[in-house]
Amino acid sequence: MSTQETQGNAGGYFRTKTVEQSIRDTEEPDRALSKSLTALDLTVFGVGVIIGTGIFVLTGQIARDTAGPAVALSFVVAGLVCALAALCYAEFASTVPVAGSAYTFSYASLGELPAWIIGWDLMLEMALGCAVVAVGWSGYVRSLLDNAGWHLPQWLSGTSDAEGFGFDLLAFLLILLLTGVLIAGMKLSARVTSLIVAIKVGVVLLVIIAGSFFVKADNYRPFVPEAQGATDKGAGMAAPLIQVMFGYEPTTFGVQGIFTAAAVVFFAFIGFDIVATAAEETKSPQRDVPRGLIGSLIVCTVLYVAVSVVVTGMQKYTELTVDAPLADAFKANGHPFYSGVISFGAAVGLTTVCMILLLGQTRVFFAMSRDGLLPRTFSRVHPHFGTPYRSTVLLGTVVAVVAGFTSLSELAELVNIGTLFAFVVVALGVIILRRTRPDLPRAFRTPLVPLLPIVSVLASLWLMLNLPTETWLRFAVWMVIGYVLYVGYGRSHSRMSATTDRAD
């Protein structure tokens, strides 16, 4: 398909942007991102965003309520589902090494409106996720300050059901600080991330090694507990969509419980796809982006499995607590010191999660701005740092304010459905682009196309159906708002539009 053929459909919602044009756009002098990242940097980014509080909380919680000691197998299943998506991302990122990740991939394969929708979705989900994580980080830090005898006044400790309205000063300041780091350059961001990731991976390894000395073989029996019907999945709008639509009720424990748990622990892996948003800033994206995507998944899967094996071996799965199972398992074995170590690791770990989520959304915003779907002024890069400073300042400020004034805990699952939606779009895009542009050079090729992408789509849809119905409704509202904005602004201002003055 030639550029002329692609632009011949410029009046439609599904006009596509050729891969060649996307790559040419990265060469504009004042809109070109600097290339400084390596495969190691990308792997660190992936590990940095995946490893958060989930490794200290989710492992024990799901073992107790859903899978028992077999939760280790649930992490393997979830890791395989993510690996399917990662292989699709790797092909696209090596073929179209341009900022924007799923947005850019969709523009080249599905068309402008689907690209806008997925870009709009990703920006909002990453912004929301960043704000939620910042609020969680603030809670950990306040707890550590309280232990040291320093107490923030309630009106600077955020909004809560118990205390009412407030401003979360720590979350606000964290986002502003990370915004400054991102503006100062990707290499600095990578160095900061590497340091923090080294600390939190060290904490995780310490917990695994120390915990292994308290493992008792009897705690693994039975490894796969007898199946039970799920009774705590909620009713009405809180029930999973698959239950509302088909009457299917997820099962806890047993073999099926392993897969039910996989739908939950999958969310501990969310964020690895952000590695693809940095493709344009990578020195050798065709080689390094696939390595970063798959490498970070392997590292995190191994760590998650190891932690789950340790925690279920230290304490009987039926006795694990919900809020802090790993820390309490150490307390139950007479070693409360490690509880503080775990809290420290969680607080440190959330810092990189925030920064990389903020990085991802600014790159998607930048790519959409460069295409004219958002105001083009936000696609200019800093003359010295080579970063999209205008979009970073805008989004950093917005997220900081949102994190400061809002709890947002009830909206956290929107991040999950948005990511899964992106997985579906990217997998479909691989199939389409293989058919429409078989001539493209592909440094990395997804194996078993179309079978593997189809399996990836089905796996992602299955996990989406296990999300609460209210999450789907909120997601639909986001999509409607996005469509209205596209029709009102993006469609007419797009650089692909033949009727728009493209002068900046």
N, C-alpha and C positions, 0 to 999 in steps of 0.2 A: 504494500500500500504506500503510495507516494505522499509527499507533503501536500501536493495539490489536491489529491483525492481526499485526503483527510479534511482539508479546509473547505472542500466543496460542500460538506455537511455543516458548515459553520453556523447556520441558522438554527440547528436543532439542539436539543438537550444532550444528545449523545455524541457531539463532535469530539473526536479524540485528538490528542496532541502527540505527534510522533516522538519516538525516542530520540531521534536526531535533533529535533527542535528543543527538547528538554535539555539535552546536553549542551547545545549551543547557548542556551539561556544562562548556563553556569559560567560562561566566559565573559559576560558583561562586566566591564572593569569595576563599576561601583556597586555591583550586585553579586560579586563572586566571593564565596566563602574561602578562607585560607585552609590549605590542606596540611594537617599536622599530626593526624592520628594513625596509630599502627594497630595490628591485630591484637596485641596485648592490651592497648588502651581500650579497644572495643569490648574485649572480654571482661575487663575490669568494670566497664560501664554496665554490662549485662549483669554481672555478679552483684554490683553495687545496688542496682534497682530491685533485683529479685530477693536478695537476702535482707529481710526486715524483721519485724516482730513476729511474723508468721512462723519462723523457724523455732521460736521459743514458746509459742502459744498454740498454734494450730496443730502441731504434731501430736501433742498429748490430748488436746481437746477432741480431735477426730478419732483417736485411738479409743478414748473412753466411750464416745457416743455412737460411733458408726462402724468401725472396722476392727477394733481390738488390736493386737500386735500386728495383724496383717496390714496395718496402715502403711507399712514400708512398701508393700506391693502397690498400694494406691498411689504413692508418690512415683513409682516406676511407671504406672499407667498414665498418670497426668504428664509426666515428663515425655512419654512417647507421643501423646497428643500434641504437646508443644513442639516436639521435634518435627512432626509432620508439617506444622505451620512454618517452622524455622527453615525447612528445606525449600518451601515456596518463597519465603521472604528472601532467602539467599540467592535464588535465581534472579528475582527481580532486581535486587540491590546490586548484583554484579552486572546486570544488563543495563539498568538505568541508574547509575551511581549519582543520584540527584537528591537533594534534601526533600523531605516530605513523606518518605516511607509509603504507607498504603495509599495516601492521597495521590502522590506522583504515579504510583503503579496503576491506580485506577484510571487516571487521566489517559494513560497510554493504551489501556485495554478496554475499559467499559464505557468511557465517555465523561463529559464535563460535569453533568448533574450528579452521577454516582460519585465522581471524584470530590465534588463540593460537599456532598452529604457525608462522605467518610472523613474528609478533612475537618468539617465542622464538628462531627462527632468526636474525633480524636482530640481536637483542641479543648473541647469542653470537658471530656473525660479526664485528660491529663491535668488540666487546671484543677478540676474538682479533686482528683486523686492527690495532687500536690498539697492542696489546702487541708485535706483530711489528714494526711501524713504529718504535716506541720503541726496540726493541733495535737496529734498523738505524741509527737516529739516534745512539745511543750509540757504535756502532762508528765512525761518521764523526768524532764529537767526540773520541774517544780517539785516533784517527789524527792529528787536528789537534794535540792536546795532546802526542802523542809527537814530532811535528815541532818543537814549541816547547820540548822538553826536559822536559816534565811527564809523569810516568808513574804511572798508577793501579796499585796492587797487583793481582795476578791474582785474588785472592779477591773483589775489588770490580769485576771486569770481566766478570762474567757466566759462564754455563755454556757450555762448548764441548767438542767431541769431543777436541780436542788437550789441553786443560788440565783437563778434568773440571768438577766442580761449583763454582759460584761465585755471587755476588750482583751483579747489574748495577745499581750505585748510580746511574749517570747516567740510565738508563731509568726507574728508580723515582722519582727526583727530578723528572724531566720531567713524568711523569703527574700527580704531586701538584701541581706548579706550574700545569699546565693546568687541573686540577680547580678550583683556587682562582680562576683567571681566569673559568671558566664560572660559578661560583657568584656572582661579583661582578657579573654581568649580561651580557646578550646584546650590548648596545651596546659594552661594553668588549671583549668577545670579537671583535666585528666590527672594531673599531679595530686590535686587535693583529693579527688576520688580514690586514687591509688592508695594514698596514705590511710584514708578512713576505711577503705575496704580491707586493707591489710590488718587493721586493728580488729574489725568485727569478725573477719574470718579467723583470726587468731583466737578470739573469744570463743567462737563456735568450736574450733578444734580443741581448745582447752576443756570445754564442757564435754565434748565427745570422749576425750581421753580420760578425764577424771571420772566421768560417769560410768565408763566401761568397768571400773574397779568395783562398782556396786551392783552389777548386773547379776540377777539370779535366774537360772534356767527355768525354775518353776513359774516365773511370771509370764513366760511365753506360752503356757498351756491354759486353754487351747489357743493355738496360733490363729485359727479362724473360728471365732465363736459361733454358736448356733444362730441361725437367721431369726430375725424378729421383724415385725411390721413397724414402720416408722410412725411414731405418735406425736413428734414434736416439730413437724414441719410447718405447722400453722394452718389456718383455715381462711377461707375467703380470699382477699387480695394478697395475704401473706403467703398463701400456698404456692408451690411451684406451678408454673404455667402448664406443664405436662399433666399435672394432677387435675387442674381445672378443666382442661380440654378433653382429656381421655379417661379420667378417673384413675389413672395409674398412680400408685403410691410407692415412693422409693422405699427400699428395704434396708434396714440396718443389720450389720453383722452378716455372717455367711459369705459365700462367694460373691453374691450380688452386692453385698454391703461393701466389698472392696471397690466396686465400680461406682457405687453411690458416693463413697468417700472420695474417690478420684475427682468427681464433679465439684467437690468442695475444696480439696487441697490443690486442685488446678490453679486456683486463684493465688496461691503462694508463688506461682511462677510468673504471674503477670508482670509485664514490663520489659521482657527480653527483646521484644520487637522494636523497642526504642533504639536499639543498636542500629537498625536500618535507617533511622532519621539522620544519622551522622555520616552516611555514605559519601556525601559531597565533600566532607571535611577529612576524608581518609586518604592517605598517600597512595595506596594501591587497593581501591575498593573491590575490584574484581576478585582479588585473592583474600583480602583481610576481612571483609564484611561477613562472608560465609564462616570463616574461622571464628570471628567474634561471636556470632549468633549461636553456633553449635557448641563452641567451647564453653561459653557461659552457662548454657543449659546443662552440659555434662557435669561441670563443677558443682552447680547448685543441686542437681538431682542426687549426686553422691552425698553431699552434705545433708540434704533433707532425709535421705534414707538412713544415713548413719545416726542422725539425731533421733529419728523415730525408733530405731532399733534400741538405742541406749535408754530412752525414756520409758519404753514399755518393758525393758528388762530391769530397770531400777525399781519400778513400782508396779503392782498389779494394775492392769488397765482400768478395772472397775473402781480403783481408789484414786485415780488421777483427778486433780482439780481442773476447773474450767478456765479460770482467769490466768493462772500462772503455773501450769502443770510441771514444766521442767524445773523451775525454781523450787516449787514445793516438793518435788521428788528428791531434790538434794536435801531439803530440810528434813524430810522423812527419814533420810539416811544419816542424819546428824551432822550435816555440813551446810549450815546457813550462809557461809561466806560466799558460796557460789551463786546464791540468789542475787547478791549485790553485783557480782560479775556479770550475770545475765542481764540485769537492768541496765548496767553501763553499756554492754554490747548492743542492746536494743536501742538505746538513746543515740549512740554513735552511728549505728546502722541507718537509722531513719534520716540522718542528714543527707547521705548520698541518694537515698530514695527520692527525697524532695528535689535535689538538684537535677537529677537525671530526668524526672518527670517534667520539670520546668524546661530543661533543655529540649526535650522532645516536642513540647507544644510550641515553643518559639520557632523551631525549625519547620513545623507544619504551617504555622502562621506565615512565616517568611516565604515559603514556597507558594502559598496561595496568593500572597501579596505580589510576588514577582510575576505571577500569571494574570494579575489584574482582577482576580475574583474578590480581593480585598484591596484597600487603597495602596497604590504602588509606593507611596512614601515609606511604608514600613519594610520595604525590601532592600533599602540601602544599607550597606555594611559600613562599619567604622573604618576610617581611613588608616588607622594604625593597628587596631586589634584584629580587623578582618572578621568581625562578628556582627550579626544583625542586631545592632544595639537598640534601634528604635522599637522593634517588636519586643525585644527582651525587656526594655524598660516598661513598656505598656503592660505586657502580660504579668511581669513580676509585681508591678504595683497593684494590679487588679487582684491577683491571687493573694498578695499580702493582706489587702483589705478584707477579702472574703475570709481568709484564715483568721484574721483578728476578730471578726464580728460574728462568725457562724460556727456552730458545732459540726454540722454536716454529717454526723455519723450515720444517720438514716439513709443518706444518699450514696454511701460508699459503694454499694453494689452496682451503681451506674458505671463505674470504672470497669467492672467485669464484663458487662454486656457490650460495652463499646469496644473493648479489646477483642472479644469473640466475633463481633460483627466485622471488624477489620480482618480477622483471620479468614472468614468466609470470603470476603471480597478479594483478598490477595490470592487465595487458592483458585478461585474462578478466573481471575485475571491471568494466571499462569497458563491455564488451558486455552483461553481466548487468544493470548498473544502468540502462543505456539502455532495456532492455526492462521492468524492474520499476518504474522511477521516471522515465518520460519527462517528467513534469511539473516535475522539479527545474530551477531556474535554473542555467544553466551559463555562466559568464563566458568560459570557453575550451572549445571543443568539438574533440575529436580528429577530424581529417578521415577520410573514407572508412571509417566504422564499418559493418560489422564487419571489413572487409578489412584495414585497417591493423593493428588489434590482433591479428588472426590471423597476419599476417606477422611481427609482433613476437614472438608466442609461438613460432612455428616457428624464427625466427632464434635466439632464446634457447635453445631446446631443442637446436638444432644445436651451439651452442657448449658447452652442458653435456655433450653426448655426447662431445665432444673432450677432456674432462677425464679424468684417470686413474681407473681402477676403484676404487682404494683411497680416493680422495676421495669417491666415491659411498657407499662403505661407512661412512666416518666420518660423512658427512651423514645416513645412515639411522640411525646410533646416536644422533645429536643429536635427530632427530625422535622416536624411541622414548622417549627420556628426557623430551622435552617433552610427549608424549602422557600419560605416566604422571603428570607434575606437574599437567597440566590435570585429569585425572580425579580425582586425589587432593586438589587444592585449588581450582584455578581455576573449575571447573564449579559447585561448590556455593557459592562466595563471590562469583560474578559478580553484579553489580547487576541483571542481566537475569533472575536466578533468582527465581522466585516464592516459593521456600521458604527464602530466606536473609534474615536480619535485616540490613537495609542500614544500620543505625546505625553510625556511625563511632566 
